[in-house]
Amino acid sequence: MQKDMGVTEATTKAAKPLATSEALEEQRLIRRMQMMMNMVMQVVAQDPTLTIDDASQMIADARTAALSMFPGKELAYDLIWKPRFQRLMRERFRIM
């Protein structure tokens, strides 16, 4: 017995590629943000000419960029990236 495809099933099947596309886009943005944050961390850690003010500005700019990519995710940034940057600044500039 063949089942007649209802409106909700057709809608669900049409929405799946869209959801997959959105998931792929989100994964791409996450990877882009991770690369950006890792680059900032590498520059702060390795550039001997970088001042504490320049490093702080780079970190602030990275935060602004990350939050523009993921609006409303300030808590996630504060839980994931902020402690890493704080630790890096303490180690690099001997901040207590």
C-alpha positions, 0 to 999 in steps of 0.5 A: 500500500502506497502512502500519500504524501501529505503537506507536512511530509512534503514540507519536512522533506523540502526543509531538510536540505535547507537545514543541512545547508544552515548546519554547514554554514554554521560549521563554516563560521565556527571553523572560521572563528576558531582559525581567527582566534587561534591566529590572534593567540599565536600573534600575542604569544609569539610577537616580541614587539607586541605591546600589552595595549596592542595585544588587548586591542587585538583581543577586543577586535577578535571578540567584536568579530566573533560576536558579529559572526554569532550575535547574542553569544556573549556568554559562550564567548565569555565561557570559552575564549575569554579565559584563554585570552586572560591566561595568555595575557597573564603568561605573556605579559606577567600580569597578576 
